[in-house]
């Protein structure tokens, strides 16, 4: 008696289904990683722009504060008194 081999189509379809499921899983994982990379890149760009803006604001404030005229034009006159250096005529040494 001879055994005749039959063609099993169900096994082939299960194999193709598993192959396509694996490809879909790899595609989804790749998409998630690419999305995470783009979001990280965007966060770094925003942080960099914020740092550049903060540095520009700091430099602007330095320039504006330096060029702004001071309202208090008091000049202290230090001179040598009988008990050492004094300011504005204070002739008593500190601590007395």
C-alpha positions in Angstrom: 0.0 0.0 0.0 1.3 3.4 -0.9 0.7 6.5 1.1 -0.3 9.5 -0.9 0.8 12.8 0.4 -1.8 15.5 0.4 -1.3 19.3 0.1 -2.3 21.1 3.4 -3.3 24.6 2.6 -4.2 25.5 6.2 -0.6 25.2 7.4 0.6 27.5 4.6 -2.0 30.1 5.5 -1.1 29.9 9.2 2.5 30.5 8.3 1.8 33.5 6.1 -0.5 34.9 8.8 2.2 34.6 11.4 4.8 36.2 9.0 2.5 39.2 8.3 1.7 39.5 12.0 5.4 39.6 12.8 6.0 42.2 10.1 3.2 44.4 11.4 4.6 44.1 14.9 8.0 45.2 13.7 6.5 48.1 11.8 4.5 49.3 14.8 7.6 49.1 17.1 9.6 51.0 14.5 6.9 53.6 14.2 6.9 54.1 18.0 10.6 54.5 18.1 10.6 57.0 15.2 7.9 59.0 16.9 9.8 59.0 20.2 12.9 60.2 18.4 11.0 63.1 16.7 9.4 64.1 20.0 12.8 64.0 21.7 14.3 66.1 18.9 11.5 68.6 19.2 12.0 68.9 22.9 15.7 69.5 22.4 14.9 72.2 19.8 12.5 73.9 22.2 15.0 73.8 25.0 17.8 75.2 22.8 15.6 78.0 21.6 14.7 78.8 25.2 18.3 78.8 26.2 19.2 81.1 23.3 16.3 83.4 24.1 17.3 83.5 27.8 20.9 84.4 26.8 19.7 87.1 24.5 17.4 88.6 27.1 20.3 88.5 29.6 22.6 90.3 27.2 19.9 92.8 26.3 19.3 93.6 30.0 23.0 94.0 30.6 23.2 96.5 27.7 20.1 98.4 28.7 21.0 98.6 32.4 24.5 99.8 31.5 23.3 102.5 29.2 20.5 103.7 31.5 21.3 106.8 33.4 21.4 106.5 37.1 18.9 108.7 39.0 21.0 108.9 42.2 23.9 111.2 41.5 25.2 111.3 45.1 28.9 111.6 45.3 30.4 110.6 48.6 33.3 112.7 49.7 35.9 110.7 51.7 38.5 112.7 53.5 40.9 112.1 56.3 39.5 113.1 59.6 41.1 113.2 63.1 40.3 109.5 63.7 40.9 108.1 60.2 39.1 108.2 56.9 35.5 109.6 57.1 32.6 110.1 54.7 30.4 113.1 54.7 32.1 114.7 57.8 31.7 111.8 60.2 34.6 112.3 62.5 33.8 109.4 64.9 35.5 106.1 64.2 33.3 103.0 63.7 32.3 101.2 66.9 32.5 104.3 69.2 
